[in-house]
Amino acid sequence: MSEAQSNLISLGADFPVWDRFFQVFPLVIVGTREIDGTFDLAPKHMAMAMGWENHFGFVCCPTHGTYVNARREGAFTVSYPRPSQVLLASLAAAPRCEGDSKPSLALLETRPATRVDGVLLADAYLHFECETDRVIDDFGKNSLITGRIVEALVAEEAIRRADKDDEQVIFRAPLLAYVAPGRYAEISETFAFPFHAGFSR
Ligand SMILES: Cc1cc2nc3c(=O)[nH]c(=O)nc-3n(C[C@H](O)[C@H](O)[C@H](O)COP(=O)(O)O)c2cc1C
């Protein structure tokens, strides 16, 4: 073993490894329509683009309302909160009460989605409206829910434009990162990635 590797600690694979180190994720609020016509919002950090076209996916537990709703209704929304809205993400994960209700959602201001039957978190900087596509079960107790993005809405100050510097866009509209497990970060300082000359994706 090289000297550089000798200080590595093996975690094995008998138990889930994820609580033993930190990783960076986004933090989104997924919105779905409940069977009674009201709307549910729930935070997800295992959420990302599914490739370069307009597909989106997130990991969800089949016992969650979000999973059942997204399958049944065939649609979901995704809102990216700002760092100043981190408390709202926490409120959206409050335990359900009697009658399966989540009273904390009353504190989250929403506005209607435009292309699907859903709501978006007010003042978030980015939203996707999705039609549910494939749902892949049995990653242990979890599933992957994917959707086709049918509309994307970006706050004016957060959109990339040829006449605006990317660094300044992020500085003025900072991003919220979930640093799993259990921490978050406000990203306002970023650097251009050092792409190799001739790189192409
Ligand atoms: C910061 C944070 C991140 C979370 N990320 C996920 C996730 O990626 N996948 C998941 O299934 N649950 C995740 N959860 C838990 C659920 O979103 C949460 O239990 C929610 O209340 C489920 O609500 P629902 O039954 O209305 O869907 C997260 C919770 C928090 C607080």
The ligand as a MOL file (V3000), in Angstrom:
LIG
                    3D

  0  0  0     0  0            999 V3000
M  V30 BEGIN CTAB
M  V30 COUNTS 31 33 0 0 0
M  V30 BEGIN ATOM
M  V30 1 C -32.7300 18.2090 4.5550 0
M  V30 2 C -33.6020 17.0270 4.2220 0
M  V30 3 C -33.3400 16.2740 3.0850 0
M  V30 4 C -34.1290 15.1590 2.7550 0
M  V30 5 N -33.8530 14.4320 1.6270 0
M  V30 6 C -34.6160 13.3700 1.2970 0
M  V30 7 C -34.3630 12.6330 0.1070 0
M  V30 8 O -33.4510 12.9460 -0.6690 0
M  V30 9 N -35.1650 11.5670 -0.1590 0
M  V30 10 C -36.1940 11.1920 0.6810 0
M  V30 11 O -36.9020 10.2140 0.3870 0
M  V30 12 N -36.4620 11.8960 1.8160 0
M  V30 13 C -35.7180 12.9730 2.1220 0
M  V30 14 N -35.9980 13.6990 3.2560 0
M  V30 15 C -37.1270 13.2840 4.1260 0
M  V30 16 C -38.5140 13.5940 3.5700 0
M  V30 17 O -38.5990 14.5640 2.6110 0
M  V30 18 C -39.4650 13.8700 4.7120 0
M  V30 19 O -39.5250 12.7760 5.5610 0
M  V30 20 C -40.8390 14.3300 4.2740 0
M  V30 21 O -41.4870 14.7880 5.4410 0
M  V30 22 C -41.7050 13.3040 3.6120 0
M  V30 23 O -42.9290 13.9330 3.3860 0
M  V30 24 P -44.0900 13.3450 2.5290 0
M  V30 25 O -44.6380 12.1300 3.2640 0
M  V30 26 O -45.0580 14.4670 2.4940 0
M  V30 27 O -43.5310 12.9930 1.1740 0
M  V30 28 C -35.2150 14.8010 3.5960 0
M  V30 29 C -35.4920 15.5650 4.7520 0
M  V30 30 C -34.6960 16.6610 5.0530 0
M  V30 31 C -35.0110 17.4770 6.2900 0
M  V30 END ATOM
M  V30 BEGIN BOND
M  V30 1 1 1 2
M  V30 2 1 2 3
M  V30 3 2 2 30
M  V30 4 2 3 4
M  V30 5 1 4 5
M  V30 6 1 4 28
M  V30 7 2 5 6
M  V30 8 1 6 7
M  V30 9 1 6 13
M  V30 10 2 7 8
M  V30 11 1 7 9
M  V30 12 1 9 10
M  V30 13 2 10 11
M  V30 14 1 10 12
M  V30 15 2 12 13
M  V30 16 1 13 14
M  V30 17 1 14 15
M  V30 18 1 14 28
M  V30 19 1 15 16
M  V30 20 1 16 17
M  V30 21 1 16 18
M  V30 22 1 18 19
M  V30 23 1 18 20
M  V30 24 1 20 21
M  V30 25 1 20 22
M  V30 26 1 22 23
M  V30 27 1 23 24
M  V30 28 2 24 25
M  V30 29 1 24 26
M  V30 30 1 24 27
M  V30 31 2 28 29
M  V30 32 1 29 30
M  V30 33 1 30 31
M  V30 END BOND
M  V30 END CTAB
M  END
